[in-house]
């Protein structure tokens, strides 16, 4: 009999971000038969699958429940995945109040009102998931959840004795441990992108099992071919050459939040304007956090554009976090374009970069930050080649095989 995985999350398709894209890739992968994980196989994005010696495994039946709040679907999921979309807004009066009363110092939403929102939305989601699970004649083999609504889903799974996996993708559980503790500690397995993040979660919560599943990227569906990537890169660099800007350091930042370095950038940009005025930072994304950084002469804001547009002409990609090193798949997308990354030493960030970039020992030390940026820019060509080689660590075929093997191992021990 085919095993059945029930997925209950806030968003899936359309995605709210990289976590949803990654989960969609995993679900598509296990919904068809395929090989388990072969640790000796070396994956290269946009190249054929390497020879595998692992066992061929049967497909899983996948059912997914998530909110309609994200908008129109974008075909991230296959028709084999049975989806149920519910009317449950992701925002509320309390989340709006949390945003309006956000901390001036850190930029984080007000913790008191955000906690109220998380408690209420998880209770509502618990009821939705419960009703959904009760429609099945035979309960699913396993459950799966992630992100802000995971506590509600986990409670519904527990009450029906459905073992469940939980993906930790961001800093929310560490900021609100009282809300997420039972969901994490009762999970049959907590999945994290990288061992570093697993250690961070383990320092705050007890886990029955922790497995590293790198954030999967379906490079072929996003970037078509290696020839297309090379063409995009060539055109982008040619534009810089035409503008006589190839010799000036060009850094790219995609997305800024309080967790993704907002306060640090407010200190870094004025510092570098004095110390290294030639360096320029191109920031992609929207919202008040990004807009705040547009005041500095060494920054240019570009709004929301495709990743390939952002990486077409840059020299170095920059991504830092303040508390939770949850990897950041954009690091490996940069690597596909032979662009190295500079990141911090928190959680899984060093694993994400590998040898294809520079890890700042202490990103709050502006002198150390500057030295790391200079080192990466000076060695950008060599580090870029290493970043390209390392990008295979998030190849969706590899991550799917790890996930498929994990599910089979869990079921075999039940």
C-alpha positions in Angstrom: 0.0 0.0 0.0 1.2 3.5 -0.9 2.4 5.6 2.1 0.5 8.8 2.6 2.1 12.2 3.7 -0.3 14.9 5.0 1.2 18.4 4.7 -0.3 21.3 6.7 1.3 24.7 6.3 0.5 28.4 5.9 1.6 28.6 2.3 2.8 26.3 -0.4 1.8 27.5 -3.9 2.1 30.4 -4.4 5.1 30.5 -2.2 5.6 33.0 0.6 9.3 32.6 0.1 12.2 30.2 -0.3 10.9 27.8 2.4 7.7 27.2 0.4 9.6 26.8 -2.8 11.9 24.3 -1.2 9.1 22.3 0.3 7.2 22.2 -3.0 10.3 20.7 -4.6 10.6 18.0 -2.0 6.9 17.1 -2.3 7.0 16.9 -6.1 10.1 14.7 -5.8 8.6 12.1 -3.5 5.3 12.0 -5.4 7.0 9.9 -8.1 9.3 7.0 -7.7 13.1 7.6 -7.4 16.3 6.6 -5.9 17.2 7.0 -2.3 20.3 9.0 -1.1 23.7 8.0 -2.5 26.4 9.8 -0.5 29.0 9.1 -3.2 27.0 10.9 -5.9 28.2 14.4 -6.9 25.4 16.6 -8.3 26.2 19.5 -10.7 23.3 21.8 -11.4 22.0 21.9 -15.0 23.9 18.7 -15.7 22.6 15.1 -16.0 22.0 13.1 -12.9 25.1 11.2 -11.9 25.1 7.4 -11.8 23.4 6.2 -8.6 23.8 2.9 -6.7 21.0 3.5 -4.2 17.7 1.6 -4.1 14.7 2.7 -6.3 11.8 3.7 -3.9 8.1 3.9 -4.5 6.2 7.2 -4.7 4.3 8.7 -1.8 0.7 9.9 -1.9 0.9 13.5 -0.9 -2.1 15.6 0.4 -1.6 19.3 1.3 -3.6 21.8 3.2 -2.8 25.5 3.1 -4.3 29.0 2.9 -5.8 30.8 -0.1 -4.4 34.0 1.3 -1.2 33.9 -0.9 -3.1 34.5 -4.2 -3.2 32.6 -7.4 -1.4 29.3 -7.7 1.8 29.2 -9.8 2.0 25.5 -10.7 4.8 24.7 -8.2 3.0 21.4 -7.4 2.1 18.5 -9.7 -1.4 17.2 -10.3 -0.5 14.1 -8.3 -0.4 16.2 -5.1 -3.9 16.5 -3.7 -4.4 20.1 -2.5 -7.0 21.7 -0.2 -7.0 25.5 0.2 -8.7 27.1 3.1 -9.9 30.6 3.9 -7.6 31.7 6.7 -5.9 35.1 6.4 -2.3 35.1 7.4 -2.5 38.5 9.0 -4.8 39.8 11.8 -5.5 42.8 13.9 -2.8 41.7 16.3 -0.1 41.2 13.6 -1.0 44.6 12.2 -0.6 46.1 15.7 2.7 44.3 16.1 4.0 45.9 12.9 2.8 49.4 13.8 4.3 49.2 17.3 7.6 47.5 16.1 10.8 48.2 17.9 12.6 51.4 16.8 15.9 49.9 17.9 15.8 46.4 16.2 12.9 46.8 13.7 11.3 43.6 14.9 7.5 43.6 15.3 6.2 44.1 18.8 6.7 40.8 20.6 3.7 41.0 22.8 1.2 41.5 20.0 3.0 39.1 17.6 2.7 36.4 20.2 -1.0 37.1 20.5 -1.3 36.7 16.8 0.7 33.5 16.6 -1.4 32.0 19.4 -4.7 32.8 17.8 -3.7 31.9 14.2 -2.3 28.5 15.4 -5.6 27.8 17.3 -7.6 28.5 14.1 -5.2 26.4 12.0 -5.4 23.6 14.4 -9.2 23.5 13.9 -8.9 23.6 10.1 -6.3 20.8 10.1 -8.4 18.7 12.4 -11.4 19.0 10.2 -9.3 18.1 7.1 -7.7 15.1 8.7 -11.0 13.8 9.8 -12.1 13.6 6.1 -9.7 10.7 5.4 -11.1 7.2 5.7 -7.6 6.0 6.6 -5.3 8.4 8.5 -2.1 9.5 6.8 1.1 7.6 7.5 3.0 10.8 8.4 2.4 14.5 8.8 4.6 17.4 7.9 4.5 21.1 8.8 6.8 24.2 9.0 6.9 27.9 9.9 4.5 30.1 11.8 1.5 27.8 11.7 3.3 24.6 12.7 2.1 24.5 16.3 -1.5 24.3 15.2 -0.8 21.5 12.7 1.4 19.6 15.1 -1.4 19.6 17.7 -3.9 18.1 15.2 -1.4 15.5 14.2 -0.7 14.6 17.8 -4.3 14.2 18.8 -4.7 11.6 16.0 -1.4 9.8 16.8 0.1 10.7 13.4 3.9 11.0 13.6 5.0 14.2 12.0 8.1 15.9 10.7 8.7 19.6 11.4 10.9 21.9 9.3 12.6 24.8 11.1 13.3 27.5 8.6 13.6 30.8 10.5 14.1 32.5 13.8 10.4 32.5 14.9 10.6 29.4 17.1 13.7 30.7 18.9 11.9 34.1 19.5 8.7 32.4 20.8 9.8 29.1 22.4 6.8 28.8 24.6 4.5 28.6 21.5 6.7 26.2 19.4 8.3 24.0 22.1 5.8 21.2 22.2 5.5 21.1 18.4 9.3 20.8 18.0 9.9 18.4 20.9 7.1 16.0 20.0 8.1 15.8 16.3 9.4 12.4 15.2 12.0 14.3 13.2 13.0 18.0 13.1 14.5 18.9 9.7 16.9 21.7 9.2 19.0 23.1 6.3 22.5 22.4 7.6 24.0 20.9 10.8 24.7 24.4 12.1 21.0 25.3 12.3 20.3 21.9 13.8 22.8 22.7 16.6 21.1 26.0 17.2 17.7 24.4 17.5 19.2 21.7 19.7 20.6 24.3 22.1 17.1 25.6 22.8 14.8 22.6 22.3 15.0 18.8 22.8 14.7 16.9 19.6 13.9 13.2 19.0 15.9 13.3 15.8 17.4 16.0 13.6 18.2 15.6 9.9 20.0 17.9 7.6 18.1 18.5 4.4 19.7 21.3 2.3 17.2 23.7 0.8 16.4 22.2 -2.6 16.7 24.3 -5.7 15.2 23.1 -9.0 17.9 24.9 -11.1 16.7 23.5 -14.4 13.1 24.9 -14.0 14.4 28.3 -12.9 17.5 28.8 -15.1 16.9 26.4 -18.0 20.5 25.6 -18.9 24.1 26.3 -18.1 24.4 28.1 -21.5 21.5 30.4 -20.5 23.2 31.2 -17.2 26.5 32.0 -19.0 24.6 34.1 -21.5 22.9 36.1 -18.8 26.2 36.7 -17.0 28.0 37.7 -20.2 25.4 40.3 -21.1 25.4 41.7 -17.5 29.1 42.1 -17.4 29.2 43.6 -20.8 26.8 46.3 -19.7 29.1 47.2 -16.8 32.1 47.3 -19.2 30.1 49.6 -21.4 29.5 51.8 -18.4 33.2 51.7 -17.3 32.2 50.2 -13.9 33.9 46.8 -14.1 36.8 48.0 -11.9 34.5 49.3 -9.1 33.4 46.8 -6.4 29.8 45.8 -7.0 28.0 44.0 -4.1 24.5 42.6 -4.2 22.1 42.1 -1.2 18.7 40.4 -1.8 16.2 41.1 0.9 16.7 43.1 4.2 14.9 42.5 7.5 15.8 43.0 11.1 17.0 39.4 11.1 18.9 39.9 7.8 21.2 42.6 9.0 19.2 45.8 9.0 21.0 47.4 12.0 24.4 46.2 10.9 24.0 47.7 7.4 23.0 51.0 9.0 26.5 51.0 10.6 28.4 49.4 7.8 27.4 51.6 4.9 28.5 55.0 6.4 31.7 53.2 7.7 32.6 51.9 4.2 31.7 55.2 2.6 34.7 56.6 4.5 37.0 53.6 4.2 36.2 52.2 0.8 34.1 54.7 -1.2 34.5 52.8 -4.4 32.4 49.9 -3.1 28.7 50.1 -4.0 25.8 48.0 -2.7 22.9 47.1 -4.9 19.9 46.1 -2.8 16.9 44.1 -4.1 13.5 43.9 -2.5 10.9 46.3 -1.2 9.4 47.6 2.0 10.4 50.1 4.7 13.6 48.2 5.7 15.0 48.3 2.2 13.9 51.9 1.8 15.7 53.0 4.9 19.0 51.9 3.4 18.5 54.0 0.3 19.6 57.1 2.2 23.3 56.1 1.8 25.2 57.3 -1.2 26.9 53.9 -1.6 23.6 52.1 -2.1 21.2 51.7 -5.0 17.7 50.2 -4.6 16.3 48.1 -7.3 12.9 46.8 -6.0 11.8 43.2 -6.8 13.5 41.6 -9.8 14.3 38.1 -10.8 17.4 36.5 -9.2 19.1 36.1 -12.6 18.7 39.9 -13.1 20.2 40.6 -9.7 23.2 38.3 -10.4 23.8 39.2 -14.0 26.4 41.9 -13.4 27.4 41.7 -9.7 30.8 40.8 -8.2 29.9 39.5 -4.8 26.7 38.5 -3.0 26.2 39.4 0.6 23.9 37.8 3.2 24.1 38.1 6.9 21.7 37.1 9.8 21.6 38.2 13.3 20.4 35.1 15.3 19.4 32.1 13.2 21.6 30.7 10.5 18.9 29.1 8.3 21.2 28.8 5.2 19.6 31.0 2.6 19.2 29.3 -0.8 20.1 32.6 -2.6 23.7 31.9 -1.7 23.8 28.8 -3.9 21.8 30.5 -6.6 24.6 33.1 -6.7 27.1 30.3 -6.9 25.4 29.0 -10.1 26.4 32.3 -11.7 30.0 31.9 -10.3 29.4 34.6 -7.8 30.9 34.1 -4.3 29.1 35.1 -1.2 30.1 36.8 2.1 28.2 35.6 5.1 28.4 35.4 8.9 29.5 32.5 11.1 26.0 31.9 12.6 24.2 28.5 12.3 24.4 26.9 8.8 25.7 30.0 7.0 29.3 28.6 6.7 27.9 25.4 5.3 25.9 27.3 2.7 28.9 29.1 1.4 31.4 26.3 1.7 34.7 27.3 0.0 32.8 29.5 -2.4 33.1 32.7 -0.4 34.2 34.3 2.9 32.7 33.8 6.4 33.1 36.9 8.6 34.3 35.8 12.0 32.3 38.6 13.7 30.1 40.7 11.4 29.4 43.2 14.2 33.1 44.2 14.0 33.1 46.6 11.0 36.8 46.3 10.4 36.5 42.6 10.2 33.5 43.0 7.9 35.4 45.3 5.6 38.4 42.9 5.4 36.1 40.0 4.5 34.4 42.1 1.7 37.8 43.2 0.4 39.2 39.6 0.5 36.1 38.2 -1.3 36.2 40.9 -4.0 39.9 40.5 -4.6 39.6 36.7 -5.0 36.2 36.8 -6.6 37.1 34.9 -9.7 38.7 31.9 -7.9 36.0 31.9 -5.2 33.3 32.2 -7.8 34.5 29.0 -9.4 34.4 27.3 -6.0 30.9 28.7 -5.5 29.7 27.1 -8.7 31.1 23.7 -7.7 29.5 24.1 -4.3 26.0 25.0 -5.7 25.3 21.3 -6.2 24.8 20.8 -2.5 21.3 22.3 -2.9 20.5 20.6 -6.2 16.9 19.5 -5.7 17.6 15.9 -7.0 20.1 15.5 -4.1 17.8 17.0 -1.4 14.8 14.9 -2.6 16.8 11.7 -2.4 17.8 12.6 1.2 14.2 13.3 2.1 12.9 10.2 0.4 15.4 8.0 2.3 14.4 9.7 5.6 10.7 9.0 5.1 11.4 5.4 4.3 13.7 5.0 7.3 11.0 6.5 9.6 8.3 4.3 8.3 10.5 1.2 8.6 10.9 1.8 12.3 7.3 2.6 13.1 
